[in-house]
Structures are given as structure tokens and as C-alpha cells.
Amino acid sequence: MKKAVILLSFLFITVAVFAHEFWLEPQKFLLTVGEKINFRIFVGENFTGEEVDFTKFEVTKFSHFTSRGEESTKGNLTEQNLSDFLKFETEGNHLIAFNNSNKHIELEAKEFNQYLKDDGLNNVADFRKNNGQLNKKGREEYQRCVKTLLQVGNVHDETYRINTGMKLEIIPEQNPYSSDKSLTFKVLFDNKPLKNALVVVWQKGIEKPNKRNFRSDSEGKISFSFEPKGVWMVSTVRMVPYPDPKTADWQSYWGSYTFGFN
């Protein structure tokens, strides 16, 4: 009985970590030159969650972009080497990009179908329906393609809009730290505009946190009203067939882009 409880708890945690939002959130977003902060990864629901131990991830890309260029590191991150790597010594935008290696998960058919519905993955849901797979388990490889943008000092530059080269890219067309009315974001997959993707815009740290759903247009873009308050996240998911059916049926990429005013 004890082993069964442990196993069920493990499965619940695995599903919970997989099925919810995943994002980068520094201790603060607005910094002075040379300031040091704690850098954190979160997983949760409705843009609230728990900090994840980043040392457990196999990192394929961890890059720090500034007006001076890109610095990158790979492998296992520790609190010390992360602190040594992330230095905020120049004014302007500082963009952090994180991508980890694939993880595998299997969900029962009912759970998988609901997950597809919740995340707007109509392409996969329609495929399963049209091919008689609604009662089939969901076998999936997934990885994260996430970014966060910080502002150091008062200088504004173009770093915010860098394409970091990840499979799934979320890119603002205006600098969030110099805009105050509206923002447009574009979503790229394989460096091409991703149309009709469900893109979710979150805002927290205000009196009434909110969440808004959009569908990207033919250019992969969404636009929304904006105010420079609280913490923001723009997120989306892309799922495609996995090339080796012996391993999995689907490959998903989870993207998010965070910025804030604390």
C-alpha cells in the first residue's frame, strides 16, 4: 500500500509539473547597473506556482543577450555558476533564454484529450478524432523554450526583440519597458510565423490579476492593451508529430516570455 501511494504521488507530481505553465521570473525585473538578484524558474497554474530546482534540468541553451551580444552556457546549472554567469553590468535590456532537453510523459486518453482542449491544440485533437485515436494514450516528448526580459538603468535598446534561435520563439515588436498602451507579439515555429496558435497573456501583481486568450493571425501575431504594472507573461504551446513512433506520438514545445515592473 505504501509503495502504491508513493507511486501515485510521483505520477501526480509528474503530470502536475508537465501540464502547467513554466516560466522564468527573476527576483526583480528593474535593476541598477551591477545589481545582483536571485534568478528563478517556476511551474504552476494561472501564473502562480512553486519554484523549481534548476539544477535538475539538462540545459541545451541558457543565453544572456545584451546590446554587447550573447553569452551562453550549457550543461547542469548550479546556484553558484548561475550567479557567476548572470551579470548585469551594462544599461539596457537584458534578455535571458532557456531551453532544456526533451522529457517524456504518457497520459491516459481522457486526460490527454482534455489537455489538448485546454491548450488550444486543435491540430492534434482533430488528428486524433479523424484517425480514431480518441481512446489512445498520449505519448509525448516535450521541452521548454522560455525567455525573460529585464531592464537595467534607463537606457532602452533593441535586445528585447532578438530571435534567440530556439524552436519556438515569442518576440515582442515593441519594447515593453518603453511602451505604455499596447503591445504586439509574434510567434515563430521553425523560424516561420505560427498562425492560429492559442496565445495566452497573463498579468499578476496587480489588484485583479487577469488572463486573456488570443489566436495568432496569419503573420503569427497578437496585439493587446497594456499597462506598465505588475508582472506579465505571454505563453503558447506547439505540438507536432514525433519522428520515431516507437518512442512517442507527439513532440511539444512550451514557450513563454516574461517581463515586469517590480
Sequence and secondary structure as in RCSB ss.txt:
>XXXX:A:sequence
MKKAVILLSFLFITVAVFAHEFWLEPQKFLLTVGEKINFRIFVGENFTGEEVDFTKFEVTKFSHFTSRGEESTKG
NLTEQNLSDFLKFETEGNHLIAFNNSNKHIELEAKEFNQYLKDDGLNNVADFRKNNGQLNKKGREEYQRCVKTLL
QVGNVHDETYRINTGMKLEIIPEQNPYSSDKSLTFKVLFDNKPLKNALVVVWQKGIEKPNKRNFRSDSEGKISFS
FEPKGVWMVSTVRMVPYPDPKTADWQSYWGSYTFGFN
>XXXX:A:secstr
 HHHHHHHHHHHHHHHHHHSEEEE  S SEE TT      EEEEETTEEEEE GGGS EEEEEEEETTEEEEEEE
   HHHHHHH    SSEEEEEEEEE  EEEEE HHHHHHHHHHTT HHHHHHHHHTT TTS EEEEEEEEEEEEE
EETT   SGGG     SEEEEESS TTS SSEEEEEEEETTEE TT EEEEEEESSSS EEEEEE  TTSEEEEE
  S SEEEEEEEEEEE S TTT SEEEEEEEEEEE  
